[in-house]
Amino acid sequence: MNDLNKAIGDISSIRMQVARSTEFRGYGPATLAATGLFAAAAGAAQALWLHDPAAHALVYLGLWTATAMVSAALIGAQMRARTHRVHSGLANEMILMAVEQFLPSVAAGALLTFAIARYVPVAVWMLPGLWQLIFSLGVFSSCRFLPRPMLWAGAWYLVTGLVCIALAGNRALTPWAMAIPYGAGQFLVAGILFFTTREAEDEK
């Protein structure tokens, strides 16, 4: 029995090593582009109905948190289906690897949001920039198993996050401080995945 358990453990380790050396193709370009549209829609909603986000910080946080959660749910559902189709036998390992790379950034962003909103509400204006900086770290962390041009997407979120921090004060809470970085950024990610996937298919 011990030998059997050891063999199963060895096979599992080998499968994870193969997964870590395989380019992940579980993200769908159309789905990521859709999340860019969600960001644009959320920005438009804020512009129409939330004229003073600094005075209604919880509403502001609720709007963008809901947008992030809907986007994450859509990406997760599509990623699961696409990974099982594209990576077949390694699907579970590939999904686990993708989640492991991005989960620390998601957790850090959520905890940081809670800490600032709960204990330092006057610093809520910093959150858009901090969200983008943390998101850029998640992208950079995932780049080792994604197409190399994805580094540009990480750099985009890094720069936009710094710009949002530099805006300082309530200017950083304008709708476009979130809608433009995430709208354009997700379209950039979708474009990179679309063209690199097509090139890979053409080479077969």
ZILINJO-V318721 format. One line per field, one symbol per residue. phi: phi as a letter, one per 40 degrees, with the letter a starting at -180 (. if undefined). psi: psi as a letter, one per 40 degrees, with the letter a starting at -180 (. if undefined). burial: # if it has 9 or more other C-alpha atoms within 8 Angstrom, else .. A space follows every 50 residues. Layout:
BEGIN
phi=???
psi=???
burial=???
END
This chain:
BEGIN
phi=.cccccccccccccccccccbbccbcccdccccccccdccccccccccbb cbcccbcccdccccccccccccccccccccccccccbfcbdccccccccc ccddccccccccccccccbbdccddccdccdcccccccccccccbbdddc dccccdcccccccccccggcccccdccbccdcccccccdccccccccccc cccc
psi=ddddddddddddddddddddehhhfehhddddddddddddddddddddeg egddefddddddddddddddddddddddddddddddebdedddddddddd dddddddddddddddddddgdeeddedddddddddddddddedeeiidee dddddddddddddddddiaedeeideeddddddddddddddddddddddd dde.
burial=..............##..##...######.###.#############..# ..##.##..#..##..#...#..##..###.###.##..##.###.##.. ######.##...#.###..#..#####################.###..# #.######.######..#...####.##################.##... ....
END
